C-alpha cells in the first residue's frame, strides 16, 4: 500500500475512478501533468482512503462529496491506494 499526496482541490486532482459492485473504487484515468500523476497514481490503483478516511465499501455518491476531497480550496490531499499489478 502506498500513500500519495496531491496538492489540489477536488476538480483538479486529475484522476477519475469507477466503482465495482462491491464499492471498490478503481482509478480509471490519470491526467497527464496533474497532481495525481505527479504523486504516482496510476490507472488500476484501488483507492483505500482519502485524508485517513477509509473509502473501502463506500458508495460512489458519498465519495463524490466535498467531504472527501476538501472544501474547494487548494490543499494537500493524502490518498492511500493499493497499487495495481
C-alpha positions in Angstrom: 0.0 0.0 0.0 1.2 3.4 -0.9 0.5 6.9 0.3 0.3 9.7 -2.2 -0.1 13.4 -1.6 -1.9 15.6 -4.1 -1.9 19.4 -3.9 -5.3 20.3 -5.4 -9.0 20.8 -5.0 -11.4 18.1 -5.9 -11.8 19.1 -9.6 -8.1 19.4 -10.3 -6.6 16.4 -8.6 -6.5 14.9 -12.0 -8.0 11.4 -11.8 -11.3 9.7 -12.2 -12.4 6.4 -10.8 -15.0 3.7 -11.3 -16.7 1.6 -8.6 -17.5 -2.1 -8.9 -20.5 -3.9 -7.4 -18.6 -4.2 -4.1 -17.9 -0.5 -3.9 -14.2 -0.9 -4.6 -13.0 2.4 -6.2 -10.5 1.8 -9.0 -8.7 4.6 -10.7 -9.7 4.6 -14.4 -7.9 7.6 -15.7 -5.0 9.9 -14.6 -4.5 13.1 -16.4 -1.0 13.9 -17.8 0.7 16.7 -15.8 -1.9 16.5 -13.0 -1.1 16.4 -9.3 -2.3 12.8 -9.2 0.2 11.9 -12.0 3.0 13.7 -10.2 2.1 11.8 -7.0 2.4 8.5 -8.8 -1.2 7.4 -9.0 -1.8 5.0 -11.9 -4.8 3.5 -13.7 -5.9 0.4 -11.9 -4.8 1.5 -8.4 -7.5 0.9 -5.8 -8.5 3.8 -3.6 -8.3 2.8 0.1 -8.5 6.1 1.9 -8.6 9.9 1.4 -7.2 12.0 4.2 -7.1 9.0 6.5 -10.9 8.3 5.9 -11.5 4.8 4.6 -13.3 4.7 1.4 -13.4 0.9 1.2 -17.1 -0.1 0.6 -18.4 3.4 0.5 -21.0 4.3 -2.1 -19.5 6.3 -5.0 -22.1 9.1 -4.4 -20.6 9.6 -0.9 -17.1 9.6 -2.4 -18.1 12.4 -4.8 -18.9 14.8 -1.9 -16.6 17.7 -0.9 -16.2 16.0 2.5 -13.7 13.6 1.0 -11.8 15.9 -1.3 -11.8 19.2 0.6 -14.0 22.2 0.5 -12.7 23.6 -2.8 -9.6 25.5 -1.6 -6.2 24.3 -2.8 -4.8 21.9 -0.2 -2.9 18.7 0.3 -5.0 15.6 0.0 -3.5 12.3 1.3 -4.6 9.4 -0.8 -3.8 5.8 0.1 -4.0 3.2 -2.7 -3.3 -0.5 -3.3 -1.1 -0.5 -6.4 -2.3 -2.4 -9.4 -0.1 -5.4 -10.5 
